[in-house]
Amino acid sequence: MNVQISFATEGGSGTSVPDLSIEVDDVETVLEKVKDTNIPIEYGPENEPCGVRRFYVRDPFGKLINVLQYE
């Protein structure tokens, strides 16, 4: 993976702009781990028109995290 820094005014599909995006190899595995720890999912999981599957959660400091996998 390449490091990418972006500045956005919208998160895509009408969502808020995440504070951090993390690309993972298997979003379903990460999603199950998040569900197992009872972390609330704020958005998704969704298959987006841009070719990613993703969901949003908040970290303990309230930052919005976008977890995604390119399909």
mmCIF file of the N, C-alpha and C atoms, coordinates in Angstrom:
data_MODEL
# 
_entry.id   MODEL 
# 
loop_
_atom_site.group_PDB 
_atom_site.id 
_atom_site.type_symbol 
_atom_site.label_atom_id 
_atom_site.label_alt_id 
_atom_site.label_comp_id 
_atom_site.label_asym_id 
_atom_site.label_entity_id 
_atom_site.label_seq_id 
_atom_site.pdbx_PDB_ins_code 
_atom_site.Cartn_x 
_atom_site.Cartn_y 
_atom_site.Cartn_z 
_atom_site.occupancy 
_atom_site.B_iso_or_equiv 
_atom_site.pdbx_formal_charge 
_atom_site.auth_seq_id 
_atom_site.auth_comp_id 
_atom_site.auth_asym_id 
_atom_site.auth_atom_id 
_atom_site.pdbx_PDB_model_num 
ATOM 1   N N  . MET A 1 1  ? 0.823   -1.171 0.000  1.00 0.00 ? 1  MET A N  1 
ATOM 2   C CA . MET A 1 1  ? 0.000   0.000  0.000  1.00 0.00 ? 1  MET A CA 1 
ATOM 3   C C  . MET A 1 1  ? 0.873   1.242  0.000  1.00 0.00 ? 1  MET A C  1 
ATOM 4   N N  . ASN A 1 2  ? 0.389   2.245  -0.671 1.00 0.00 ? 2  ASN A N  1 
ATOM 5   C CA . ASN A 1 2  ? 1.057   3.535  -0.682 1.00 0.00 ? 2  ASN A CA 1 
ATOM 6   C C  . ASN A 1 2  ? 0.436   4.439  0.365  1.00 0.00 ? 2  ASN A C  1 
ATOM 7   N N  . VAL A 1 3  ? 1.257   5.289  0.941  1.00 0.00 ? 3  VAL A N  1 
ATOM 8   C CA . VAL A 1 3  ? 0.752   6.276  1.891  1.00 0.00 ? 3  VAL A CA 1 
ATOM 9   C C  . VAL A 1 3  ? 0.061   7.369  1.095  1.00 0.00 ? 3  VAL A C  1 
ATOM 10  N N  . GLN A 1 4  ? -1.096  7.793  1.568  1.00 0.00 ? 4  GLN A N  1 
ATOM 11  C CA . GLN A 1 4  ? -1.854  8.840  0.881  1.00 0.00 ? 4  GLN A CA 1 
ATOM 12  C C  . GLN A 1 4  ? -2.362  9.823  1.909  1.00 0.00 ? 4  GLN A C  1 
ATOM 13  N N  . ILE A 1 5  ? -2.197  11.096 1.633  1.00 0.00 ? 5  ILE A N  1 
ATOM 14  C CA . ILE A 1 5  ? -2.751  12.139 2.490  1.00 0.00 ? 5  ILE A CA 1 
ATOM 15  C C  . ILE A 1 5  ? -3.756  12.916 1.649  1.00 0.00 ? 5  ILE A C  1 
ATOM 16  N N  . SER A 1 6  ? -4.979  13.021 2.156  1.00 0.00 ? 6  SER A N  1 
ATOM 17  C CA . SER A 1 6  ? -6.040  13.715 1.431  1.00 0.00 ? 6  SER A CA 1 
ATOM 18  C C  . SER A 1 6  ? -6.723  14.711 2.352  1.00 0.00 ? 6  SER A C  1 
ATOM 19  N N  . PHE A 1 7  ? -7.244  15.756 1.771  1.00 0.00 ? 7  PHE A N  1 
ATOM 20  C CA . PHE A 1 7  ? -8.035  16.740 2.498  1.00 0.00 ? 7  PHE A CA 1 
ATOM 21  C C  . PHE A 1 7  ? -9.389  16.792 1.805  1.00 0.00 ? 7  PHE A C  1 
ATOM 22  N N  . ALA A 1 8  ? -10.436 16.469 2.542  1.00 0.00 ? 8  ALA A N  1 
ATOM 23  C CA . ALA A 1 8  ? -11.763 16.351 1.935  1.00 0.00 ? 8  ALA A CA 1 
ATOM 24  C C  . ALA A 1 8  ? -12.770 17.230 2.662  1.00 0.00 ? 8  ALA A C  1 
ATOM 25  N N  . THR A 1 9  ? -13.843 17.551 1.948  1.00 0.00 ? 9  THR A N  1 
ATOM 26  C CA . THR A 1 9  ? -14.935 18.301 2.555  1.00 0.00 ? 9  THR A CA 1 
ATOM 27  C C  . THR A 1 9  ? -16.158 17.419 2.754  1.00 0.00 ? 9  THR A C  1 
ATOM 28  N N  . GLU A 1 10 ? -16.089 16.186 2.237  1.00 0.00 ? 10 GLU A N  1 
ATOM 29  C CA . GLU A 1 10 ? -17.179 15.225 2.385  1.00 0.00 ? 10 GLU A CA 1 
ATOM 30  C C  . GLU A 1 10 ? -16.580 13.833 2.362  1.00 0.00 ? 10 GLU A C  1 
ATOM 31  N N  . GLY A 1 11 ? -17.177 12.915 3.115  1.00 0.00 ? 11 GLY A N  1 
ATOM 32  C CA . GLY A 1 11 ? -16.622 11.575 3.233  1.00 0.00 ? 11 GLY A CA 1 
ATOM 33  C C  . GLY A 1 11 ? -17.053 10.613 2.142  1.00 0.00 ? 11 GLY A C  1 
ATOM 34  N N  . GLY A 1 12 ? -17.876 11.050 1.220  1.00 0.00 ? 12 GLY A N  1 
ATOM 35  C CA . GLY A 1 12 ? -18.386 10.168 0.175  1.00 0.00 ? 12 GLY A CA 1 
ATOM 36  C C  . GLY A 1 12 ? -19.708 9.565  0.591  1.00 0.00 ? 12 GLY A C  1 
ATOM 37  N N  . SER A 1 13 ? -20.602 9.400  -0.344 1.00 0.00 ? 13 SER A N  1 
ATOM 38  C CA . SER A 1 13 ? -21.936 8.847  -0.095 1.00 0.00 ? 13 SER A CA 1 
ATOM 39  C C  . SER A 1 13 ? -22.694 9.627  0.979  1.00 0.00 ? 13 SER A C  1 
ATOM 40  N N  . GLY A 1 14 ? -22.393 10.917 1.087  1.00 0.00 ? 14 GLY A N  1 
ATOM 41  C CA . GLY A 1 14 ? -23.097 11.765 2.042  1.00 0.00 ? 14 GLY A CA 1 
ATOM 42  C C  . GLY A 1 14 ? -22.656 11.616 3.486  1.00 0.00 ? 14 GLY A C  1 
ATOM 43  N N  . THR A 1 15 ? -21.531 10.941 3.722  1.00 0.00 ? 15 THR A N  1 
ATOM 44  C CA . THR A 1 15 ? -21.057 10.726 5.092  1.00 0.00 ? 15 THR A CA 1 
ATOM 45  C C  . THR A 1 15 ? -20.169 11.875 5.555  1.00 0.00 ? 15 THR A C  1 
ATOM 46  N N  . SER A 1 16 ? -19.929 11.927 6.846  1.00 0.00 ? 16 SER A N  1 
ATOM 47  C CA . SER A 1 16 ? -18.987 12.889 7.412  1.00 0.00 ? 16 SER A CA 1 
ATOM 48  C C  . SER A 1 16 ? -17.576 12.556 6.943  1.00 0.00 ? 16 SER A C  1 
ATOM 49  N N  . VAL A 1 17 ? -16.709 13.557 6.991  1.00 0.00 ? 17 VAL A N  1 
ATOM 50  C CA . VAL A 1 17 ? -15.308 13.335 6.639  1.00 0.00 ? 17 VAL A CA 1 
ATOM 51  C C  . VAL A 1 17 ? -14.629 12.618 7.804  1.00 0.00 ? 17 VAL A C  1 
ATOM 52  N N  . PRO A 1 18 ? -14.052 11.429 7.571  1.00 0.00 ? 18 PRO A N  1 
ATOM 53  C CA . PRO A 1 18 ? -13.374 10.733 8.664  1.00 0.00 ? 18 PRO A CA 1 
ATOM 54  C C  . PRO A 1 18 ? -12.082 11.449 9.045  1.00 0.00 ? 18 PRO A C  1 
ATOM 55  N N  . ASP A 1 19 ? -11.693 11.282 10.298 1.00 0.00 ? 19 ASP A N  1 
ATOM 56  C CA . ASP A 1 19 ? -10.427 11.836 10.762 1.00 0.00 ? 19 ASP A CA 1 
ATOM 57  C C  . ASP A 1 19 ? -9.245  11.001 10.271 1.00 0.00 ? 19 ASP A C  1 
ATOM 58  N N  . LEU A 1 20 ? -9.501  9.717  10.059 1.00 0.00 ? 20 LEU A N  1 
ATOM 59  C CA . LEU A 1 20 ? -8.450  8.800  9.630  1.00 0.00 ? 20 LEU A CA 1 
ATOM 60  C C  . LEU A 1 20 ? -9.085  7.672  8.843  1.00 0.00 ? 20 LEU A C  1 
ATOM 61  N N  . SER A 1 21 ? -8.438  7.268  7.761  1.00 0.00 ? 21 SER A N  1 
ATOM 62  C CA . SER A 1 21 ? -8.872  6.099  7.000  1.00 0.00 ? 21 SER A CA 1 
ATOM 63  C C  . SER A 1 21 ? -7.789  5.042  7.083  1.00 0.00 ? 21 SER A C  1 
ATOM 64  N N  . ILE A 1 22 ? -8.213  3.811  7.303  1.00 0.00 ? 22 ILE A N  1 
ATOM 65  C CA . ILE A 1 22 ? -7.276  2.688  7.397  1.00 0.00 ? 22 ILE A CA 1 
ATOM 66  C C  . ILE A 1 22 ? -7.691  1.639  6.383  1.00 0.00 ? 22 ILE A C  1 
ATOM 67  N N  . GLU A 1 23 ? -6.803  1.362  5.424  1.00 0.00 ? 23 GLU A N  1 
ATOM 68  C CA . GLU A 1 23 ? -7.064  0.312  4.445  1.00 0.00 ? 23 GLU A CA 1 
ATOM 69  C C  . GLU A 1 23 ? -6.583  -1.020 5.017  1.00 0.00 ? 23 GLU A C  1 
ATOM 70  N N  . VAL A 1 24 ? -7.441  -2.028 4.960  1.00 0.00 ? 24 VAL A N  1 
ATOM 71  C CA . VAL A 1 24 ? -7.116  -3.347 5.486  1.00 0.00 ? 24 VAL A CA 1 
ATOM 72  C C  . VAL A 1 24 ? -7.207  -4.388 4.378  1.00 0.00 ? 24 VAL A C  1 
ATOM 73  N N  . ASP A 1 25 ? -6.603  -5.546 4.600  1.00 0.00 ? 25 ASP A N  1 
ATOM 74  C CA . ASP A 1 25 ? -6.645  -6.624 3.619  1.00 0.00 ? 25 ASP A CA 1 
ATOM 75  C C  . ASP A 1 25 ? -7.987  -7.345 3.606  1.00 0.00 ? 25 ASP A C  1 
ATOM 76  N N  . ASP A 1 26 ? -8.643  -7.418 4.773  1.00 0.00 ? 26 ASP A N  1 
ATOM 77  C CA . ASP A 1 26 ? -9.906  -8.155 4.872  1.00 0.00 ? 26 ASP A CA 1 
ATOM 78  C C  . ASP A 1 26 ? -10.846 -7.396 5.804  1.00 0.00 ? 26 ASP A C  1 
ATOM 79  N N  . VAL A 1 27 ? -11.693 -6.560 5.221  1.00 0.00 ? 27 VAL A N  1 
ATOM 80  C CA . VAL A 1 27 ? -12.582 -5.715 6.013  1.00 0.00 ? 27 VAL A CA 1 
ATOM 81  C C  . VAL A 1 27 ? -13.589 -6.543 6.814  1.00 0.00 ? 27 VAL A C  1 
ATOM 82  N N  . GLU A 1 28 ? -13.976 -7.705 6.314  1.00 0.00 ? 28 GLU A N  1 
ATOM 83  C CA . GLU A 1 28 ? -14.951 -8.542 7.037  1.00 0.00 ? 28 GLU A CA 1 
ATOM 84  C C  . GLU A 1 28 ? -14.366 -9.078 8.341  1.00 0.00 ? 28 GLU A C  1 
ATOM 85  N N  . THR A 1 29 ? -13.097 -9.448 8.323  1.00 0.00 ? 29 THR A N  1 
ATOM 86  C CA . THR A 1 29 ? -12.436 -9.924 9.549  1.00 0.00 ? 29 THR A CA 1 
ATOM 87  C C  . THR A 1 29 ? -12.365 -8.807 10.587 1.00 0.00 ? 29 THR A C  1 
ATOM 88  N N  . VAL A 1 30 ? -11.990 -7.613 10.144 1.00 0.00 ? 30 VAL A N  1 
ATOM 89  C CA . VAL A 1 30 ? -11.916 -6.472 11.062 1.00 0.00 ? 30 VAL A CA 1 
ATOM 90  C C  . VAL A 1 30 ? -13.311 -6.131 11.585 1.00 0.00 ? 30 VAL A C  1 
ATOM 91  N N  . LEU A 1 31 ? -14.306 -6.173 10.717 1.00 0.00 ? 31 LEU A N  1 
ATOM 92  C CA . LEU A 1 31 ? -15.681 -5.893 11.119 1.00 0.00 ? 31 LEU A CA 1 
ATOM 93  C C  . LEU A 1 31 ? -16.140 -6.858 12.209 1.00 0.00 ? 31 LEU A C  1 
ATOM 94  N N  . GLU A 1 32 ? -15.860 -8.128 12.055 1.00 0.00 ? 32 GLU A N  1 
ATOM 95  C CA . GLU A 1 32 ? -16.248 -9.118 13.072 1.00 0.00 ? 32 GLU A CA 1 
ATOM 96  C C  . GLU A 1 32 ? -15.554 -8.850 14.401 1.00 0.00 ? 32 GLU A C  1 
ATOM 97  N N  . LYS A 1 33 ? -14.274 -8.469 14.359 1.00 0.00 ? 33 LYS A N  1 
ATOM 98  C CA . LYS A 1 33 ? -13.552 -8.145 15.598 1.00 0.00 ? 33 LYS A CA 1 
ATOM 99  C C  . LYS A 1 33 ? -14.154 -6.921 16.278 1.00 0.00 ? 33 LYS A C  1 
ATOM 100 N N  . VAL A 1 34 ? -14.539 -5.926 15.494 1.00 0.00 ? 34 VAL A N  1 
ATOM 101 C CA . VAL A 1 34 ? -15.175 -4.730 16.045 1.00 0.00 ? 34 VAL A CA 1 
ATOM 102 C C  . VAL A 1 34 ? -16.497 -5.102 16.700 1.00 0.00 ? 34 VAL A C  1 
ATOM 103 N N  . LYS A 1 35 ? -17.293 -5.907 16.013 1.00 0.00 ? 35 LYS A N  1 
ATOM 104 C CA . LYS A 1 35 ? -18.583 -6.341 16.572 1.00 0.00 ? 35 LYS A CA 1 
ATOM 105 C C  . LYS A 1 35 ? -18.389 -7.156 17.847 1.00 0.00 ? 35 LYS A C  1 
ATOM 106 N N  . ASP A 1 36 ? -17.371 -8.010 17.880 1.00 0.00 ? 36 ASP A N  1 
ATOM 107 C CA . ASP A 1 36 ? -17.094 -8.846 19.050 1.00 0.00 ? 36 ASP A CA 1 
ATOM 108 C C  . ASP A 1 36 ? -16.738 -8.009 20.278 1.00 0.00 ? 36 ASP A C  1 
ATOM 109 N N  . THR A 1 37 ? -16.172 -6.831 20.067 1.00 0.00 ? 37 THR A N  1 
ATOM 110 C CA . THR A 1 37 ? -15.794 -5.970 21.194 1.00 0.00 ? 37 THR A CA 1 
ATOM 111 C C  . THR A 1 37 ? -16.856 -4.921 21.495 1.00 0.00 ? 37 THR A C  1 
ATOM 112 N N  . ASN A 1 38 ? -18.020 -5.029 20.817 1.00 0.00 ? 38 ASN A N  1 
ATOM 113 C CA . ASN A 1 38 ? -19.155 -4.128 21.043 1.00 0.00 ? 38 ASN A CA 1 
ATOM 114 C C  . ASN A 1 38 ? -18.843 -2.658 20.775 1.00 0.00 ? 38 ASN A C  1 
ATOM 115 N N  . ILE A 1 39 ? -17.937 -2.399 19.837 1.00 0.00 ? 39 ILE A N  1 
ATOM 116 C CA . ILE A 1 39 ? -17.679 -1.022 19.411 1.00 0.00 ? 39 ILE A CA 1 
ATOM 117 C C  . ILE A 1 39 ? -18.807 -0.625 18.465 1.00 0.00 ? 39 ILE A C  1 
ATOM 118 N N  . PRO A 1 40 ? -19.500 0.484  18.734 1.00 0.00 ? 40 PRO A N  1 
ATOM 119 C CA . PRO A 1 40 ? -20.606 0.891  17.858 1.00 0.00 ? 40 PRO A CA 1 
ATOM 120 C C  . PRO A 1 40 ? -20.115 1.247  16.449 1.00 0.00 ? 40 PRO A C  1 
ATOM 121 N N  . ILE A 1 41 ? -20.825 0.761  15.465 1.00 0.00 ? 41 ILE A N  1 
ATOM 122 C CA . ILE A 1 41 ? -20.524 1.086  14.075 1.00 0.00 ? 41 ILE A CA 1 
ATOM 123 C C  . ILE A 1 41 ? -21.380 2.288  13.708 1.00 0.00 ? 41 ILE A C  1 
ATOM 124 N N  . GLU A 1 42 ? -20.735 3.353  13.244 1.00 0.00 ? 42 GLU A N  1 
ATOM 125 C CA . GLU A 1 42 ? -21.447 4.598  12.931 1.00 0.00 ? 42 GLU A CA 1 
ATOM 126 C C  . GLU A 1 42 ? -21.980 4.631  11.504 1.00 0.00 ? 42 GLU A C  1 
ATOM 127 N N  . TYR A 1 43 ? -21.370 3.858  10.608 1.00 0.00 ? 43 TYR A N  1 
ATOM 128 C CA . TYR A 1 43 ? -21.804 3.832  9.209  1.00 0.00 ? 43 TYR A CA 1 
ATOM 129 C C  . TYR A 1 43 ? -21.356 2.503  8.609  1.00 0.00 ? 43 TYR A C  1 
ATOM 130 N N  . GLY A 1 44 ? -22.251 1.920  7.819  1.00 0.00 ? 44 GLY A N  1 
ATOM 131 C CA . GLY A 1 44 ? -21.879 0.706  7.100  1.00 0.00 ? 44 GLY A CA 1 
ATOM 132 C C  . GLY A 1 44 ? -22.101 -0.544 7.917  1.00 0.00 ? 44 GLY A C  1 
ATOM 133 N N  . PRO A 1 45 ? -21.556 -1.612 7.414  1.00 0.00 ? 45 PRO A N  1 
ATOM 134 C CA . PRO A 1 45 ? -20.671 -1.700 6.254  1.00 0.00 ? 45 PRO A CA 1 
ATOM 135 C C  . PRO A 1 45 ? -21.431 -1.480 4.944  1.00 0.00 ? 45 PRO A C  1 
ATOM 136 N N  . GLU A 1 46 ? -20.748 -0.845 4.014  1.00 0.00 ? 46 GLU A N  1 
ATOM 137 C CA . GLU A 1 46 ? -21.337 -0.521 2.719  1.00 0.00 ? 46 GLU A CA 1 
ATOM 138 C C  . GLU A 1 46 ? -20.346 -0.809 1.598  1.00 0.00 ? 46 GLU A C  1 
ATOM 139 N N  . ASN A 1 47 ? -20.877 -1.240 0.463  1.00 0.00 ? 47 ASN A N  1 
ATOM 140 C CA . ASN A 1 47 ? -20.107 -1.319 -0.775 1.00 0.00 ? 47 ASN A CA 1 
ATOM 141 C C  . ASN A 1 47 ? -20.342 -0.006 -1.503 1.00 0.00 ? 47 ASN A C  1 
ATOM 142 N N  . GLU A 1 48 ? -19.302 0.797  -1.631 1.00 0.00 ? 48 GLU A N  1 
ATOM 143 C CA . GLU A 1 48 ? -19.436 2.135  -2.198 1.00 0.00 ? 48 GLU A CA 1 
ATOM 144 C C  . GLU A 1 48 ? -19.210 2.124  -3.710 1.00 0.00 ? 48 GLU A C  1 
ATOM 145 N N  . PRO A 1 49 ? -19.796 3.106  -4.423 1.00 0.00 ? 49 PRO A N  1 
ATOM 146 C CA . PRO A 1 49 ? -19.627 3.195  -5.874 1.00 0.00 ? 49 PRO A CA 1 
ATOM 147 C C  . PRO A 1 49 ? -18.161 3.354  -6.308 1.00 0.00 ? 49 PRO A C  1 
ATOM 148 N N  . CYS A 1 50 ? -17.321 3.860  -5.415 1.00 0.00 ? 50 CYS A N  1 
ATOM 149 C CA . CYS A 1 50 ? -15.911 4.071  -5.763 1.00 0.00 ? 50 CYS A CA 1 
ATOM 150 C C  . CYS A 1 50 ? -15.092 2.784  -5.684 1.00 0.00 ? 50 CYS A C  1 
ATOM 151 N N  . GLY A 1 51 ? -15.736 1.654  -5.347 1.00 0.00 ? 51 GLY A N  1 
ATOM 152 C CA . GLY A 1 51 ? -15.039 0.371  -5.351 1.00 0.00 ? 51 GLY A CA 1 
ATOM 153 C C  . GLY A 1 51 ? -14.454 -0.057 -4.023 1.00 0.00 ? 51 GLY A C  1 
ATOM 154 N N  . VAL A 1 52 ? -14.935 0.515  -2.931 1.00 0.00 ? 52 VAL A N  1 
ATOM 155 C CA . VAL A 1 52 ? -14.462 0.089  -1.615 1.00 0.00 ? 52 VAL A CA 1 
ATOM 156 C C  . VAL A 1 52 ? -15.626 -0.453 -0.793 1.00 0.00 ? 52 VAL A C  1 
ATOM 157 N N  . ARG A 1 53 ? -15.313 -1.345 0.109  1.00 0.00 ? 53 ARG A N  1 
ATOM 158 C CA . ARG A 1 53 ? -16.246 -1.776 1.157  1.00 0.00 ? 53 ARG A CA 1 
ATOM 159 C C  . ARG A 1 53 ? -15.706 -1.168 2.424  1.00 0.00 ? 53 ARG A C  1 
ATOM 160 N N  . ARG A 1 54 ? -16.568 -0.514 3.200  1.00 0.00 ? 54 ARG A N  1 
ATOM 161 C CA . ARG A 1 54 ? -16.066 0.212  4.369  1.00 0.00 ? 54 ARG A CA 1 
ATOM 162 C C  . ARG A 1 54 ? -17.116 0.334  5.461  1.00 0.00 ? 54 ARG A C  1 
ATOM 163 N N  . PHE A 1 55 ? -16.626 0.720  6.633  1.00 0.00 ? 55 PHE A N  1 
ATOM 164 C CA . PHE A 1 55 ? -17.481 1.087  7.763  1.00 0.00 ? 55 PHE A CA 1 
ATOM 165 C C  . PHE A 1 55 ? -16.744 2.123  8.594  1.00 0.00 ? 55 PHE A C  1 
ATOM 166 N N  . TYR A 1 56 ? -17.517 2.863  9.398  1.00 0.00 ? 56 TYR A N  1 
ATOM 167 C CA . TYR A 1 56 ? -16.960 3.894  10.281 1.00 0.00 ? 56 TYR A CA 1 
ATOM 168 C C  . TYR A 1 56 ? -17.183 3.493  11.740 1.00 0.00 ? 56 TYR A C  1 
ATOM 169 N N  . VAL A 1 57 ? -16.181 3.764  12.559 1.00 0.00 ? 57 VAL A N  1 
ATOM 170 C CA . VAL A 1 57 ? -16.271 3.660  14.019 1.00 0.00 ? 57 VAL A CA 1 
ATOM 171 C C  . VAL A 1 57 ? -15.608 4.895  14.619 1.00 0.00 ? 57 VAL A C  1 
ATOM 172 N N  . ARG A 1 58 ? -15.785 5.092  15.918 1.00 0.00 ? 58 ARG A N  1 
ATOM 173 C CA . ARG A 1 58 ? -15.085 6.180  16.626 1.00 0.00 ? 58 ARG A CA 1 
ATOM 174 C C  . ARG A 1 58 ? -14.055 5.581  17.576 1.00 0.00 ? 58 ARG A C  1 
ATOM 175 N N  . ASP A 1 59 ? -12.905 6.234  17.652 1.00 0.00 ? 59 ASP A N  1 
ATOM 176 C CA . ASP A 1 59 ? -11.894 5.794  18.604 1.00 0.00 ? 59 ASP A CA 1 
ATOM 177 C C  . ASP A 1 59 ? -12.253 6.328  19.991 1.00 0.00 ? 59 ASP A C  1 
ATOM 178 N N  . PRO A 1 60 ? -11.511 5.947  21.032 1.00 0.00 ? 60 PRO A N  1 
ATOM 179 C CA . PRO A 1 60 ? -11.853 6.394  22.395 1.00 0.00 ? 60 PRO A CA 1 
ATOM 180 C C  . PRO A 1 60 ? -11.824 7.908  22.583 1.00 0.00 ? 60 PRO A C  1 
ATOM 181 N N  . PHE A 1 61 ? -11.187 8.639  21.658 1.00 0.00 ? 61 PHE A N  1 
ATOM 182 C CA . PHE A 1 61 ? -11.103 10.093 21.763 1.00 0.00 ? 61 PHE A CA 1 
ATOM 183 C C  . PHE A 1 61 ? -12.159 10.790 20.907 1.00 0.00 ? 61 PHE A C  1 
ATOM 184 N N  . GLY A 1 62 ? -13.045 9.996  20.277 1.00 0.00 ? 62 GLY A N  1 
ATOM 185 C CA . GLY A 1 62 ? -14.128 10.561 19.486 1.00 0.00 ? 62 GLY A CA 1 
ATOM 186 C C  . GLY A 1 62 ? -13.801 10.800 18.033 1.00 0.00 ? 62 GLY A C  1 
ATOM 187 N N  . LYS A 1 63 ? -12.629 10.397 17.593 1.00 0.00 ? 63 LYS A N  1 
ATOM 188 C CA . LYS A 1 63 ? -12.238 10.578 16.196 1.00 0.00 ? 63 LYS A CA 1 
ATOM 189 C C  . LYS A 1 63 ? -12.931 9.537  15.320 1.00 0.00 ? 63 LYS A C  1 
ATOM 190 N N  . LEU A 1 64 ? -13.407 9.968  14.154 1.00 0.00 ? 64 LEU A N  1 
ATOM 191 C CA . LEU A 1 64 ? -14.106 9.094  13.231 1.00 0.00 ? 64 LEU A CA 1 
ATOM 192 C C  . LEU A 1 64 ? -13.097 8.344  12.360 1.00 0.00 ? 64 LEU A C  1 
ATOM 193 N N  . ILE A 1 65 ? -13.181 7.011  12.403 1.00 0.00 ? 65 ILE A N  1 
ATOM 194 C CA . ILE A 1 65 ? -12.241 6.148  11.685 1.00 0.00 ? 65 ILE A CA 1 
ATOM 195 C C  . ILE A 1 65 ? -12.988 5.412  10.574 1.00 0.00 ? 65 ILE A C  1 
ATOM 196 N N  . ASN A 1 66 ? -12.454 5.515  9.366  1.00 0.00 ? 66 ASN A N  1 
ATOM 197 C CA . ASN A 1 66 ? -12.976 4.850  8.189  1.00 0.00 ? 66 ASN A CA 1 
ATOM 198 C C  . ASN A 1 66 ? -12.115 3.607  7.947  1.00 0.00 ? 66 ASN A C  1 
ATOM 199 N N  . VAL A 1 67 ? -12.701 2.426  8.073  1.00 0.00 ? 67 VAL A N  1 
ATOM 200 C CA . VAL A 1 67 ? -11.981 1.167  7.820  1.00 0.00 ? 67 VAL A CA 1 
ATOM 201 C C  . VAL A 1 67 ? -12.464 0.669  6.464  1.00 0.00 ? 67 VAL A C  1 
ATOM 202 N N  . LEU A 1 68 ? -11.533 0.447  5.536  1.00 0.00 ? 68 LEU A N  1 
ATOM 203 C CA . LEU A 1 68 ? -11.929 0.141  4.171  1.00 0.00 ? 68 LEU A CA 1 
ATOM 204 C C  . LEU A 1 68 ? -11.053 -0.920 3.520  1.00 0.00 ? 68 LEU A C  1 
ATOM 205 N N  . GLN A 1 69 ? -11.627 -1.532 2.498  1.00 0.00 ? 69 GLN A N  1 
ATOM 206 C CA . GLN A 1 69 ? -10.913 -2.491 1.649  1.00 0.00 ? 69 GLN A CA 1 
ATOM 207 C C  . GLN A 1 69 ? -11.346 -2.229 0.216  1.00 0.00 ? 69 GLN A C  1 
ATOM 208 N N  . TYR A 1 70 ? -10.367 -2.092 -0.676 1.00 0.00 ? 70 TYR A N  1 
ATOM 209 C CA . TYR A 1 70 ? -10.690 -1.982 -2.095 1.00 0.00 ? 70 TYR A CA 1 
ATOM 210 C C  . TYR A 1 70 ? -11.118 -3.348 -2.597 1.00 0.00 ? 70 TYR A C  1 
ATOM 211 N N  . GLU A 1 71 ? -12.199 -3.372 -3.384 1.00 0.00 ? 71 GLU A N  1 
ATOM 212 C CA . GLU A 1 71 ? -12.732 -4.629 -3.884 1.00 0.00 ? 71 GLU A CA 1 
ATOM 213 C C  . GLU A 1 71 ? -12.065 -5.038 -5.170 1.00 0.00 ? 71 GLU A C  1 
# 
